[in-house]
C-alpha cells in the first residue's frame, strides 16, 4: 500500500431502503490531494462525504483509514449556535497555535469577531461554520459548497488559502473557476460509478466528454452486434434447434440490457432546454433610468449609494458585482419598488414587472409539496409558454422524478429547492428577470443547463452572482458596487471587467510615477526597490513548482517505496524543503503586492 494513502474504500455498497446509492465503489485519498467532487444532485456526493467522516455506515465493503485520521467537514446543514459572540462560538477550537487565525479569518470573510450571533444573517452564520471547519485540527478537509454567500474577494482569498493548505481536500462546488484554481484531481460520480481524473478540474470538460464519446462508440458497436444477432436469430426460427434457441434468448437479453444502458447514457448527457415564454415588450429603448439617485436607510450614517446615474435598456444582460453589503440587493429592490430612493430621480417604464429568484427561498413553504409550489391554485396543469403543461411533464425538464411531485419542500436538498424555485420563476418570466445568487447549491450539470436556458431568454436580465465563469457566459455588462457607495457600469462579462480594472490600476500607477513632487519621487524609489522581485519571483515560483511536479511524478511510481526506500526518503525530504521555499516566495510576492497597492493609494 502506497505510503501517502490515508483513506480507502473497497467494494462499498450503501442503500437507502430499496435505492442503491453506491455499489462496488472504490476510492482512495492520498496526502495533499486537492479533489473536486462533481456529479448531479442526488448521486451521493454528500453521502460520500459523510462516509469519509464517519457519519454514514456502509452496508457492505471495506473502509480503511490511516490510524488517528482527523477529518473536518463543512456541510450545508448547521446546528443552532447558542454562544453570544462569534469569538465565543470558536473558543472550543482555539489553542496557542491557531488562535491568531481567528482575526485573519474574520477579516478576510468580513466578520466582526465580537458580533452577536443572533444578529448575523444566514450567510454570515455559514461563514462562522466555515471558520470552524478551517480551525479544526484535521488531516482531511471536506467542503460542501464553501463559496455560497461569499463575495469575489472572499472566494479568491479562500482559493489561495486552500492552495497553500497542507491537507487533503475534497470539495463540492458549483463554482467552476474556484475548482479550477486549486484542485489537482477530480472525482466524478456518474450513475453509481466513481471516475477519477488526475489532472484537476481545469481539464474536466474535455476529459468527461472523451469518456462519454468512448461510451457512445461502445454502445454503437454493441448495437451493431445485437442487430446482427437478432437478424440471424429471426431467420428460420421454426427450424431452430435448442442451441440456436438459446442464442436467440441471449440476443434478446443483450438487446434489453443495451436499451437500459442507452437510456442511462441519454440521462447522463441530457440537456435541460425548457422553453422560455416570449412576451411582447415595449419598443421604448430604456426600461429604467437612474439620475443622480441616492439611497439611504433611516438611522444609518452613510448612504448605500449616491449620485447613481445609469440607464438600463430592454434586453440588457447585467451582472452585479461587489462585496456583501455594498448595495446590490438594495439596487434590485429599487427596481422592484420595495425600496424608495432618497435623492435624485428614478424613471421606470410603465407596467414594468420582474420575475424574482430569491436566494433565501422565501417563496418556498417547507410544508408544501413540489406540486403545490408550481400549481398553487390546484390541479395538475400549469401555464408554460402560454400553454397548459402537466406538472409531471414540466418537472422532468428540471431533472425531477415525476413520482416525487408530492414530496414536501423540507425533504428536498438545497440544490433541489433551487431547481424548484427556478422552475417556478421561469415557467412564465415577465419582461424582466432578476436572479439573486441562482447558482448556489446547484450541481455542475444543472448549472450548465441554467446557463443554456438563460441564453434563450429574450427579456432584461439582472444577475447577482460571484460565480465568475457563470457571469462570463450569461451577461454582457457588469454593474460594480464599491465600498464607497460608487456604482460603475462596464461593458462585457467578468473577464472584461477584470481586464478593465487591471488596465485602470496600471494607468493610475503610471500617472503617479510621472508626478515630480517629493512624495511621488520617494514612492518611485520604493517601487523600483521591489520591481525586480515582483518581476522575478513568479519565474522562481514556476521553477520550484516544476521541480515539485517532477518529484511528485516519481513518487507516484507504485514500487519506489519498496524498491528504493532511500531514494523515496531523499525525494520526500527535498520536496519538504522546496515546499517551504515555495511558501516563502509566495508570501514575499503577496507582501510586495500589498506594499505596491498601498503606494498607489497614497
C-alpha positions, 0 to 999 in steps of 0.5 A: 500500500502506497505510503501517502494513502490515508483513506480507502474504500473497497467494494462499498455498497450503501442503500437507502431502503430499496435505492442503491446509492453506491455499489462496488465503489472504490476510492482512495485519498492520498496526502495533499490531494486537492479533489473536486467532487462533481456529479448531479444532485442526488448521486451521493456526493454528500453521502460520500462525504459523510462516509469519509467522516464517519457519519454514514455506515456502509452496508457492505465493503471495506473502509480503511483509514490511516490510524488517528485520521482527523477529518473536518467537514463543512456541510450545508446543514448547521446546528443552532449556535447558542454562544453570544459572540462569534469569538465565543462560538470558536473558543472550543477550537482555539489553542496557542497555535491557531488562535491568531487565525481567528482575526485573519479569518474574520477579516478576510470573510468580513466578520466582526469577531465580537458580533452577536450571533443572533444578529448575523444573517444566514450567510454570515452564520455559514461563514462562522461554520466555515471558520470552524471547519478551517480551525479544526485540527484535521488531516482531511478537509471536506467542503460542501459548497464553501463559496455560497454567500461569499463575495469575489474577494472572499472566494479568491482569498479562500482559493489561495488559502486552500492552495497553500493548505497542507491537507487533503481536500475534497470539495463540492462546488458549483463554482467552476473557476474556484475548482479550477484554481486549486484542485489537482484531481477530480472525482466524478460520480456518474450513475453509481460509478466513481471516475477519477481524473488526475489532472484537476478540474481545469481539464474536466470538460474535455476529459468527461466528454472523451469518456462519454464519446468512448461510451457512445462508440461502445454502445454503437458497436454493441448495437451493431452486434445485437442487430446482427444477432437478432437478424440471424436469430429471426431467420428460420426460427421454426427450424431452430434447434435448442442451441440456436434457441438459446442464442436467440434468448441471449440476443434478446437479453443483450438487446434489453440490457443495451436499451437500459444502458442507452437510456442511462447514457441519454440521462447522463448527457441530457440537456435541460432546454425548457422553453422560455415564454416570449412576451411582447415588450415595449419598443421604448429603448430604456426600461429604467433610468437612474439620475443622480439617485441616492439611497439611504436607510433611516438611522444609518450614517452613510448612504448605500449609494449616491449620485447613481446615474445609469440607464438600463435598456430592454434586453440588457444582460447585467451582472452585479458585482461587489462585496456583501453589503455594498448595495446590490440587493438594495439596487434590485429592490429599487427596481422592484419598488420595495425600496424608495430612493432618497435623492435624485430621480428614478424613471421606470417604464410603465407596467414594468414587472420582474420575475424574482429568484430569491436566494433565501427561498422565501417563496418556498413553504417547507410544508408544501409539496413540489406540486403545490409550489408550481400549481398553487391554485390546484390541479395538475396543469400549469401555464408554460409558454402560454400553454397548459403543461402537466406538472409531471411533464414540466418537472422532468425538464428540471431533472425531477422524478415525476413520482416525487411531485408530492414530496414536501419542500423540507425533504428536498436538498438545497440544490433541489429547492433551487431547481424548484424555485427556478422552475417556478420563476421561469415557467412564465418570466415577465419582461424582466428577470432578476436572479439573486445568487441562482447558482448556489447549491446547484450541481455542475450539470444543472448549472450548465443547463441554467446557463443554456436556458438563460441564453434563450431568454429574450427579456432584461436580465439582472444577475447577482452572482460571484460565480465568475465563469457563470457571469462570463457566459450569461451577461454582457455588462457588469454593474460594480458596487464599491465600498464607497457607495460608487456604482460603475457600469462596464461593458462585457462579462467578468473577464472584461471587467477584470481586464478593465480594472487591471488596465485602470490600476496600471494607468493610475500607477503610471500617472503617479510615477510621472508626478515630480513632487517629493512624495511621488519621487520617494514612492518611485524609489520604493517601487523600483526597490521591489520591481525586480522581485515582483518581476522575478519571483513568479519565474522562481515560483514556476521553477520550484513548482516544476521541480515539485511536479517532477518529484511528485511524478516519481513518487507516484511510481507504485514500487519506489517505496519498496524498491528504493526506500532511500531514494523515496526518503531523499525525494520526500525530504527535498520536496519538504524543503522546496515546499517551504521555499515555495511558501516563502516566495509566495508570501514575499510576492503577496507582501510586495503586492500589498506594499505596491497597492498601498503606494498607489493609494497614497 
